[in-house]
Amino acid sequence: MKEVLASLPVVRALRALDKRRDRRALALALLITGYAMVSLLTPGWRGLQRALMEAHHMRPSSLARWVVLQPAPKMYGFAHRAWLGQARIGFGPRFEREHFWVNHYPARRARFDGARGRESTVAGPRYLYLRSSYRGVDFETSYEVRFADGTVRIRSMDVKP
């Protein structure tokens, strides 16, 4: 096992660095290695899966955790489904029939990028329901979105951890 680890390119590169002169290169290599470890550990670590889903739904347990998890590769690892409309539907049959898929960071849909001008002319709130899934773990969040005075106001509602 020791020989296998020693033969890994990242280990060989770290050993080749001059520790006194290449501190920034060492820090970058360690950072990249750390995020690679996140990718390797995600399939088997429920706590990490949940933390990544919290980041996707803009519901981290702390700002520090959210910041640290941003560069972690997670774009295609989770199934993100969303429903957006003017009715409060919850996560029942209508959600299952009418949801659409979101590639990553599903909570950004609440900002209405590209449609804010059109949507702000329609009276009443919009409701966004999000469900992310990964290896049997589901994470649900719902938002109420209102437009007022040229701004978007987003309120989390019916939060289910």
N, C-alpha and C positions, 0 to 999 in steps of 0.2 A: 504494500500500500504506500509505503514511504517513497518508493521509486516512482510510482504512478504520480503522486503529488508533485514530486520534484521535476517530473517531465512536463508538467503543465506549462504552457507558454507564459501565463501570467506570473507563475512562480519564478521561471527563468528570467523574465524581464525584471522582476523586483530584485532578484539577486544581483543582476548586472548593474543596477543603479549605484552610483556613488552616493552613499547616504548623506554626506555633508553638502554636496553641491546640488543634488537633484531632489530637494524636499518637495517642491511643487509637483514634479513628475511622480514622485512616490505617493503624494496625497491624491492625485488624480487616479493613479492605478488602484489605490485602496478604495476610493469612491466607486470606481467602475466595478471592482470586485464585489463590493458590498451590494450594489444593485443587481449584479448577476446572482448573488446568493439569494436575494429577495425572489427573483424569478424561479430559482431552483426550489426554494422552500414553500412557495405559495401553494402548490398542489396538496401538500400534506399538513399544512399548519392552519387550522380553522381560525385562530386569532388573527393571523396575518390576512387571510381571506376577508374577514369581517372588517379589518382596518382599511383595506383597499376599497371595499364597497362603501364604507363610510366616507372616504375621500371622494369617490365618484358621486355620492349624493350630497356633497357639501355638508356633511354631518360628522366631522371628526371629533374625537374626544378632547383634542387640544389643537391649538394653532401649530405648535411645534411638530406634532405628529403629521398634520396635514402638509406642512412645508417639506418635511423629510420624505414623504411618500410621493410627492409630485413627480420626480424624475423616474420613479420605479416603472419599469416596462409592464404595462397591463392592458394595453389597448384591445387586444383580441381575446383576452382570457376570460372575460365575463360576458354573459348574455344580458343585455340591457333592453328592457321593453318599456315603452312609454305610451301613455294616452293623454291627449290634450284636447280640451273642449270647454264648453260653457256649462256643463252639468257636473254635479258631484256624483260620481258613479262608484267610487270605491274600487276594490280589487276583485270584484265579482265577475259574473259571466260576460258582461259587456266589455270589461277590460280584456278578458281572454279573447273575445271575438275581434275587437277593433284596435288592438295595440299596434304600434309600429316599433321597429328595431332602431336602436341608437348605437353607433359604433363605440364611442367612449364618452365619458363625462356626461351622462344623461341629464344631470341637473342644469346644465347650461341651456337646455331647451326653455327654461323658465324666463330667460332673458329676451326671447323672441328676436334673436338676431336676424336681420334681413326682412322681418315682417312687422317690426314694431310700429311703423307708421300706419299700416293698414289695420293692425289689431287695435291700436289705440282709439280708432274711430268707432269701434263696436262697444256698445254699452255693457256694463256688468263685468264681473270677474271671469277669469279663465282658470281652469283646474288642470294641474299636471300630476299624473300618477306615474311613479317609477317603480319598477321591480328589476333588481339585478339578481342573477343566479350564477352559482358556480359550484359544481360538484355537490349538489344537494343542499347548499346554503342559499337561502333567499333573503333579500334585504329590500324592504318597501319604504317609500317615502311619498308623501303627497304635498303639493303646494297650491296655494291660492295666489293668483297673480292679478294685480289691479294696475290700471294705468291712470295716472293723475298728474296733471300739470307737466306733461312731457317726461315724466319719470315712470319707471317700472317699480312697483312695490311687491315684493315677494314675501309670503308668510308661509312657514311650514305648518301643516295641520295633520291631524290623525297619524302622528309619527308612530311607526311600529318597528321596534328594534329587532 
